[in-house]
């Protein structure tokens, strides 16, 4: 994960690629085409929220690299 993130941040066109990723996710989200497990959909929404609140930040894609946990009411997990 670290090497993927480092190569992403060092990429010459990181801002352009981040913008393309956000545009694609936004299009899928608006068209309700988002598919996959619940954790992936939530990660994609997190990317869109970060991109909206912090435009031009290439770190907006980071939720896709994290271990995104979904915990239902009454559930817990041990770290």
C-alpha positions in Angstrom: 0.0 0.0 0.0 2.8 2.4 0.9 4.6 1.9 -2.5 1.3 2.4 -4.4 0.6 5.6 -2.5 4.2 6.9 -2.9 4.2 6.2 -6.7 0.8 8.0 -6.9 2.0 11.0 -5.1 5.2 11.2 -7.2 3.4 10.9 -10.5 3.9 13.8 -12.8 0.2 14.0 -13.7 -1.2 13.2 -10.3 -3.7 16.1 -10.2 -5.0 15.1 -13.7 -5.3 11.5 -12.7 -7.1 12.3 -9.4 -9.5 14.5 -11.3 -10.3 11.7 -13.8 -10.8 9.2 -10.9 -13.2 11.7 -9.1 -15.1 12.4 -12.4 -15.6 8.7 -13.1 -16.7 8.0 -9.5 -19.1 11.0 -9.6 -20.6 9.8 -12.9 -21.1 6.3 -11.5 -22.6 7.6 -8.3 -25.0 9.9 -10.1 -26.1 7.2 -12.4 -26.4 4.7 -9.5 -24.0 2.4 -11.4 -21.7 1.9 -8.4 -21.3 -1.8 -8.0 -19.4 -4.0 -5.7 -19.4 -4.7 -1.9 -20.7 -2.1 0.6 -17.2 -1.2 1.8 -16.2 -0.2 -1.8 -19.3 1.9 -2.3 -18.6 3.7 1.0 -15.0 4.2 0.1 -16.0 5.7 -3.2 -18.4 8.1 -1.5 -15.6 9.1 0.9 -13.4 9.9 -2.1 -16.1 12.1 -3.5 -16.6 13.9 -0.2 -12.9 14.5 0.2 -12.6 15.7 -3.4 -15.5 18.1 -2.9 -14.3 19.6 0.4 -10.6 19.6 -0.7 -10.4 20.3 -4.4 -7.0 19.8 -6.1 -5.8 17.5 -3.3 -4.4 14.3 -4.7 -4.9 12.5 -1.4 -8.6 12.3 -2.0 -8.1 8.8 -3.4 -6.6 7.5 -0.2 -9.9 5.9 1.2 -9.6 3.3 -1.7 -6.3 2.2 -0.1 -7.5 2.0 3.5 -9.1 -0.9 5.3 -12.6 0.6 5.4 -14.7 -1.1 8.0 -18.5 -1.1 8.3 -19.8 -1.5 11.8 -23.5 -1.9 12.3 -25.2 -0.5 15.4 -24.4 -2.7 18.4 -21.3 -4.2 16.7 -17.7 -3.6 17.6 -14.2 -4.6 16.5 -11.0 -5.0 18.3 -7.8 -3.2 17.2 
